Amino acid sequence: MAPLKTVPSSDVRLGMFIHGFEGSWWEHPFWRTRFLLTDLQDLQRLRAFRGGVIIDVAKSQATASATADTASTDAPATALPPPAADAAPAAPLRASFSVEQAKAAAVVAGAFETVRSTFDDVRLGRAVAQEKVASLVDDIAGQLDRNASALLRVLQLKSKHQYTYLHSVAVCTLMVNFARHLRMDDETVRALGLAGLLHDVGKMAIPEAVLDKPGRLSAEEFALVREHPERGLALLREDPTMPALAKEVCLHHHERWDGTGYPHGLKAEAISVPARMGAICDVYDALTSHRSYKRAWLPARALGAMWSWAGHFDQQLLFQFMRSINLYPPGLLVRLASERLALVLHNGARATRTRLLVFYSFADAAALDPTLLVLTGAGSDDAVVGFVEPAASPVAVPDLDLYPPQSVTN
């Protein structure tokens, strides 16, 4: 008997060891792919997955193994035994947003203490305790499993007094989310989360008076701050088990696509993809956070500024970052999965959903009557799959100013 069996998600039971999923890794509902199914909420989420689930019979508990053993990959769903009584849903598939937000707040609170104590260790001359921060990456990844928007929103609530610490937690979260969107393997996702968490660890070698200065830095102070990538690398090198990706992101997250960054002035493809990802996540969180010298920007404004900074980022990768958070700056022309062209509209103070004006069909090579489309992230939505330069638009682009925020409603 083969140790692996593929069964429909409707036939999964508590006690089964999940070995993998059929189809795209990105489409299944879990960050991890191999685990013992013991949680009822996980079971409910798995039941909603429309695809085959690969079960490791040898690692499954006895009752569940027997069920998997009787399942045939080729048998129709109706021929399989019904779900066991103890696996019947006892709660909604997705907890309310307020409950998930509370869970996310708890993760952030624990993350704050972990990062604070880790950075304090570094300030006192001790090496970074990787085992401490590695578990935090898992906690954040697990929270992303349950409700990414809840955690990302809680991270926006951080106060400027907690900035240095929670910025690292936020970048960790964004890196995990970004890596998952790019369909990177589990080990890489974990390493990039750790890289995000430790990318600014070198700032612990910079005087607090400089880091917290409310006004413009002097040339000498700015030069001191620019030392933090190399100081961070030196600290991370003290741990021989530190992933190479973490050291790479720490050292090069301030490099720029056009070669004007630091510390080495690397240009374009000479900058690794992880470092480019780190640069994007770092700046996005910095712009959308309260600082001693500025108010937080709305996400759409931050993305608009980042998109306009010619030569700062890898534009293709920045667009993928936008896709990972399902948010785009007003004025951007985007191509949809439905083979239509749309203009991203202003979305006002709510700024939580992307609002589009659809005005052209590539499939029909014809202009369309402008129609409003709001992307909610639901499975039935259309999806943004690419961007189009204004000069390449096959028809005249509608005037963005004709669609102010107040004219767009949910």
C-alpha positions as CSV (number, residue, x, y, z in Angstrom):
1,M,0.0,0.0,0.0
2,A,1.4,3.4,-1.0
3,P,2.0,5.7,2.0
4,L,0.4,8.7,0.2
5,K,-3.3,8.9,-0.7
6,T,-5.1,11.7,-2.5
7,V,-8.7,12.4,-1.3
8,P,-11.2,15.1,-1.9
9,S,-11.2,17.9,0.7
10,S,-14.7,16.9,1.7
11,D,-13.3,13.5,2.9
12,V,-10.6,14.9,5.1
13,R,-10.8,14.0,8.8
14,L,-9.2,15.2,12.0
15,G,-6.1,13.1,12.7
16,M,-4.9,12.9,9.1
17,F,-1.4,14.0,8.3
18,I,-1.6,16.5,5.4
19,H,1.3,15.9,3.1
20,G,0.4,18.4,0.3
21,F,-2.3,19.7,-2.0
22,E,-3.1,19.2,-5.7
23,G,-2.7,22.2,-8.0
24,S,-1.0,25.5,-7.3
25,W,0.8,25.9,-4.0
26,W,-0.5,29.5,-3.8
27,E,-4.2,28.4,-4.1
28,H,-4.4,26.2,-1.1
29,P,-5.5,27.7,2.2
30,F,-2.4,27.1,4.3
31,W,1.1,28.6,4.5
32,R,2.5,25.3,5.6
33,T,1.9,22.2,3.5
34,R,2.8,19.3,5.9
35,F,1.1,19.0,9.3
36,L,-1.1,16.8,11.5
37,L,-4.7,18.0,11.2
38,T,-5.9,18.4,14.8
39,D,-7.6,21.8,14.8
40,L,-11.3,22.0,13.9
41,Q,-11.0,25.5,12.4
42,D,-8.2,24.2,10.1
43,L,-10.5,21.3,9.1
44,Q,-13.3,23.7,8.2
45,R,-11.0,25.8,6.1
46,L,-9.6,22.7,4.4
47,R,-13.2,21.5,3.6
48,A,-13.7,24.8,1.7
49,F,-10.7,24.1,-0.5
50,R,-11.8,22.8,-3.9
51,G,-9.1,20.3,-4.7
52,G,-7.4,17.1,-3.8
53,V,-5.6,16.7,-0.5
54,I,-2.6,14.4,-0.3
55,I,-2.6,12.4,2.9
56,D,0.4,10.6,4.5
57,V,-1.3,7.5,5.8
58,A,1.8,6.3,7.8
59,K,1.9,9.5,9.8
60,S,-1.9,9.8,10.3
61,Q,-3.6,8.7,13.4
62,A,-5.2,5.3,13.3
63,T,-8.9,6.2,12.7
64,A,-8.1,8.8,10.1
65,S,-5.6,6.5,8.4
66,A,-8.2,3.8,7.9
67,T,-10.5,6.4,6.3
68,A,-7.7,7.5,3.9
69,D,-6.8,3.9,3.2
70,T,-10.3,3.2,1.9
71,A,-10.3,6.3,-0.4
72,S,-9.4,5.8,-4.1
73,T,-7.9,8.6,-6.1
74,D,-10.1,7.5,-9.1
75,A,-13.3,7.0,-7.2
76,P,-16.1,9.6,-7.5
77,A,-16.9,11.8,-4.5
78,T,-20.3,10.2,-4.0
79,A,-18.6,6.8,-3.5
80,L,-16.6,8.1,-0.5
81,P,-17.9,7.7,3.1
82,P,-19.6,10.9,4.5
83,P,-17.7,13.1,7.0
84,A,-17.5,11.7,10.6
85,A,-19.9,13.3,13.1
86,D,-17.1,14.8,15.1
87,A,-15.8,16.6,12.1
88,A,-19.1,18.5,11.5
89,P,-18.6,22.3,11.5
90,A,-19.2,23.7,15.0
91,A,-18.3,27.3,14.2
92,P,-18.3,29.6,11.2
93,L,-15.6,29.0,8.6
94,R,-14.0,32.4,9.3
95,A,-14.0,34.0,12.7
96,S,-15.4,37.6,12.9
97,F,-12.9,40.3,12.0
98,S,-12.9,41.6,15.6
99,V,-11.9,38.2,16.9
100,E,-9.1,37.8,14.4
101,Q,-8.0,41.4,15.1
102,A,-7.7,40.5,18.8
103,K,-5.7,37.4,17.9
104,A,-3.5,39.6,15.6
105,A,-3.0,42.1,18.4
106,A,-1.8,39.3,20.7
107,V,0.7,38.2,18.1
108,V,2.0,41.8,17.7
109,A,2.2,42.3,21.5
110,G,4.3,39.1,21.7
111,A,6.3,40.1,18.7
112,F,7.0,43.5,20.2
113,E,8.5,41.9,23.3
114,T,10.5,39.4,21.3
115,V,12.0,42.0,19.1
116,R,12.6,44.4,21.9
117,S,14.5,41.9,24.0
118,T,16.4,40.7,20.9
119,F,17.5,44.2,20.1
120,D,18.3,44.9,23.7
121,D,20.6,41.8,23.7
122,V,22.4,43.3,20.7
123,R,22.7,46.7,22.3
124,L,24.4,45.0,25.3
125,G,26.8,43.2,23.0
126,R,25.2,39.8,22.8
127,A,24.6,38.0,19.5
128,V,21.2,37.9,18.0
129,A,19.2,35.0,19.5
130,Q,17.9,33.4,16.3
131,E,15.8,30.8,18.0
132,K,13.8,33.6,19.6
133,V,13.0,35.4,16.5
134,A,12.5,32.3,14.4
135,S,9.4,31.3,16.4
136,L,8.0,34.8,15.8
137,V,8.2,34.3,12.1
138,D,6.2,31.1,12.5
139,D,3.6,33.0,14.6
140,I,3.2,35.7,12.0
141,A,3.0,33.2,9.2
142,G,0.3,31.3,11.2
143,Q,-1.6,34.5,11.6
144,L,-1.4,35.2,7.9
145,D,-3.0,31.8,7.4
146,R,-6.0,32.9,9.4
147,N,-6.5,36.5,8.4
148,A,-3.8,38.5,6.7
149,S,-5.8,41.7,6.6
150,A,-6.3,41.6,10.4
151,L,-2.6,41.4,11.2
152,L,-1.6,44.0,8.6
153,R,-4.2,46.4,9.9
154,V,-3.1,46.0,13.6
155,L,0.5,46.7,12.5
156,Q,-0.7,50.0,11.2
157,L,-1.8,50.9,14.7
158,K,1.7,51.0,16.1
159,S,2.7,54.3,17.8
160,K,5.7,56.3,16.9
161,H,7.3,55.3,20.3
162,Q,7.3,51.7,19.2
163,Y,8.5,52.4,15.7
164,T,12.0,50.9,15.7
165,Y,10.7,47.6,17.0
166,L,7.4,47.2,15.3
167,H,8.7,48.4,12.0
168,S,10.8,45.2,12.0
169,V,7.7,43.1,12.8
170,A,5.8,44.8,10.0
171,V,8.6,44.3,7.5
172,C,8.7,40.6,8.5
173,T,5.0,40.3,7.9
174,L,5.1,42.0,4.6
175,M,8.1,39.9,3.5
176,V,6.3,36.7,4.4
177,N,3.1,37.9,2.6
178,F,5.2,39.0,-0.5
179,A,7.2,35.7,-0.6
180,R,4.0,33.7,-0.5
181,H,2.5,35.7,-3.3
182,L,5.6,35.0,-5.4
183,R,5.1,31.3,-4.6
184,M,8.5,30.8,-2.9
185,D,9.1,27.5,-1.1
186,D,8.5,27.2,2.7
187,E,12.2,27.4,3.6
188,T,12.6,30.6,1.6
189,V,9.5,32.2,3.0
190,R,10.7,31.5,6.5
191,A,14.2,32.9,5.8
192,L,12.7,36.0,4.3
193,G,10.5,36.6,7.3
194,L,13.5,36.3,9.5
195,A,15.4,38.7,7.1
196,G,12.6,41.3,7.5
197,L,12.6,41.0,11.2
198,L,16.4,41.6,11.4
199,H,16.9,43.9,8.5
200,D,17.4,47.0,10.7
201,V,19.3,45.3,13.6
202,G,22.3,47.4,12.8
203,K,20.4,50.5,14.1
204,M,21.1,49.3,17.6
205,A,24.6,50.5,17.1
206,I,23.3,54.0,16.3
207,P,22.7,56.4,19.2
208,E,19.1,56.8,20.1
209,A,19.4,60.5,20.0
210,V,20.1,60.2,16.3
211,L,17.4,57.6,15.6
212,D,14.7,59.6,17.4
213,K,15.7,63.0,16.3
214,P,12.5,64.8,15.2
215,G,14.1,67.2,12.7
216,R,16.4,66.8,9.7
217,L,19.6,65.0,10.3
218,S,22.9,66.7,9.8
219,A,25.4,65.4,7.2
220,E,27.4,63.7,10.0
221,E,24.3,62.1,11.6
222,F,23.0,60.8,8.2
223,A,26.4,59.3,7.5
224,L,26.2,57.5,10.8
225,V,22.7,56.1,10.0
226,R,24.0,54.9,6.7
227,E,26.4,52.6,8.5
228,H,23.6,50.5,9.9
229,P,23.5,47.9,7.1
230,E,27.1,47.0,7.5
231,R,26.9,47.1,11.3
232,G,23.9,44.8,11.1
233,L,25.7,42.3,8.9
234,A,28.6,42.2,11.4
235,L,26.1,41.4,14.2
236,L,24.3,38.7,12.1
237,R,27.6,37.1,11.2
238,E,28.1,36.2,14.9
239,D,25.5,33.5,14.5
240,P,26.9,30.8,12.2
241,T,23.4,29.4,11.6
242,M,21.9,32.7,10.3
243,P,20.4,32.2,6.8
244,A,22.4,33.8,4.0
245,L,19.2,35.6,2.9
246,A,18.9,37.4,6.2
247,K,22.4,38.7,5.9
248,E,21.9,39.6,2.3
249,V,18.7,41.7,3.0
250,C,20.3,43.3,6.1
251,L,23.3,44.5,4.0
252,H,21.5,45.6,0.8
253,H,18.0,46.7,1.6
254,H,19.0,50.3,0.9
255,E,20.4,49.7,-2.5
256,R,18.5,51.3,-5.4
257,W,17.7,50.0,-8.9
258,D,19.6,52.9,-10.5
259,G,22.7,52.4,-8.5
260,T,22.3,55.4,-6.2
261,G,21.7,53.4,-3.0
262,Y,24.1,52.3,-0.3
263,P,26.3,50.8,1.1
264,H,27.8,49.4,-2.2
265,G,25.9,51.3,-4.9
266,L,24.7,48.1,-6.6
267,K,22.6,48.5,-9.7
268,A,19.7,46.6,-11.3
269,E,20.2,42.8,-11.5
270,A,23.3,43.1,-9.3
271,I,20.9,43.6,-6.4
272,S,19.5,40.2,-5.3
273,V,15.7,39.7,-5.4
274,P,15.5,39.3,-1.6
275,A,17.2,42.6,-1.2
276,R,14.9,44.3,-3.7
277,M,11.9,42.8,-1.8
278,G,13.3,44.1,1.5
279,A,13.8,47.6,0.1
280,I,10.1,47.7,-1.1
281,C,8.7,46.3,2.2
282,D,11.0,48.6,4.3
283,V,10.0,51.8,2.5
284,Y,6.3,50.9,2.3
285,D,6.0,50.4,6.0
286,A,8.1,53.5,6.8
287,L,5.8,55.7,4.6
288,T,2.6,54.2,6.2
289,S,3.9,54.6,9.8
290,H,3.7,57.5,12.2
291,R,7.1,59.0,12.8
292,S,8.3,61.7,15.1
293,Y,8.7,64.0,12.1
294,K,5.7,63.0,9.9
295,R,2.2,61.6,9.9
296,A,1.5,58.2,8.4
297,W,0.5,58.2,4.7
298,L,-2.4,56.3,3.4
299,P,-1.3,53.1,1.7
300,A,-2.4,54.3,-1.8
301,R,-0.5,57.5,-1.4
302,A,2.6,55.6,-0.3
303,L,2.4,53.2,-3.3
304,G,1.8,56.2,-5.7
305,A,5.0,57.9,-4.4
306,M,7.0,54.7,-4.6
307,W,5.8,54.1,-8.2
308,S,6.8,57.6,-9.2
309,W,10.4,57.4,-7.9
310,A,12.1,56.5,-11.1
311,G,15.1,54.3,-10.5
312,H,14.4,53.6,-6.8
313,F,12.8,50.2,-7.1
314,D,12.6,47.2,-9.5
315,Q,9.3,48.3,-11.0
316,Q,8.2,44.8,-12.0
317,L,8.8,43.6,-8.4
318,L,7.1,46.7,-7.0
319,F,4.0,45.9,-9.0
320,Q,4.0,42.3,-7.7
321,F,4.2,43.8,-4.2
322,M,1.0,45.8,-5.0
323,R,-0.6,42.6,-6.1
324,S,0.4,40.9,-2.9
325,I,-1.5,43.4,-0.8
326,N,-4.2,44.0,-3.5
327,L,-3.8,47.7,-3.5
328,Y,-2.7,50.1,-6.3
329,P,-2.1,53.9,-6.6
330,P,-4.6,56.1,-8.3
331,G,-3.9,56.8,-12.0
332,L,-2.2,53.4,-12.6
333,L,-3.4,51.6,-15.7
334,V,-3.9,47.9,-15.1
335,R,-4.7,44.8,-17.1
336,L,-7.4,42.5,-15.7
337,A,-7.7,38.7,-15.8
338,S,-10.9,39.4,-17.8
339,E,-8.8,40.9,-20.6
340,R,-10.0,44.4,-19.9
341,L,-8.1,47.7,-19.3
342,A,-8.9,49.7,-16.2
343,L,-7.8,52.9,-14.5
344,V,-7.2,52.8,-10.7
345,L,-9.4,55.5,-9.0
346,H,-9.0,57.5,-5.9
347,N,-10.5,55.6,-3.0
348,G,-10.7,58.2,-0.3
349,A,-10.0,58.0,3.4
350,R,-11.2,54.4,3.6
351,A,-8.4,53.3,1.3
352,T,-8.9,49.6,2.0
353,R,-10.2,48.4,-1.4
354,T,-9.0,49.0,-5.0
355,R,-11.6,50.8,-7.1
356,L,-11.2,50.6,-10.9
357,L,-12.8,52.3,-13.9
358,V,-13.0,49.6,-16.6
359,F,-13.0,51.2,-20.1
360,Y,-11.5,48.9,-22.7
361,S,-11.7,45.2,-23.8
362,F,-8.6,43.7,-25.2
363,A,-10.5,40.6,-26.2
364,D,-12.9,42.7,-28.4
365,A,-10.4,45.4,-29.3
366,A,-13.1,47.9,-28.4
367,A,-13.7,50.7,-26.0
368,L,-16.3,50.0,-23.3
369,D,-18.7,52.3,-21.5
370,P,-16.7,53.2,-18.3
371,T,-17.8,50.9,-15.5
372,L,-16.9,51.0,-11.8
373,L,-15.3,47.8,-10.4
374,V,-14.4,47.3,-6.7
375,L,-11.9,44.6,-5.9
376,T,-12.9,43.0,-2.6
377,G,-10.5,40.0,-2.8
378,A,-13.4,37.5,-3.1
379,G,-13.0,34.5,-5.3
380,S,-15.6,35.8,-7.8
381,D,-13.7,39.1,-8.3
382,D,-11.8,40.0,-11.4
383,A,-8.1,40.3,-10.7
384,V,-5.2,42.7,-11.7
385,V,-2.6,40.8,-13.7
386,G,-0.4,43.5,-15.1
387,F,0.2,47.2,-15.7
388,V,0.1,49.2,-18.9
389,E,2.1,52.4,-19.6
390,P,-0.2,55.3,-20.5
391,A,1.5,55.7,-23.9
392,A,0.6,52.1,-24.7
393,S,-3.1,52.4,-24.1
394,P,-5.1,51.6,-27.2
395,V,-7.7,54.3,-26.5
396,A,-7.7,57.6,-24.6
397,V,-7.4,57.2,-20.9
398,P,-10.2,58.7,-18.9
399,D,-9.5,61.8,-16.8
400,L,-8.8,60.7,-13.3
401,D,-9.9,64.1,-11.9
402,L,-13.4,63.4,-13.2
403,Y,-13.7,60.6,-10.6
404,P,-12.9,62.1,-7.2
405,P,-13.0,60.0,-4.0
406,Q,-16.5,61.3,-3.0
407,S,-18.0,60.1,-6.2
408,V,-16.9,56.5,-5.5
409,T,-19.0,54.6,-3.0
410,N,-19.0,51.0,-1.8
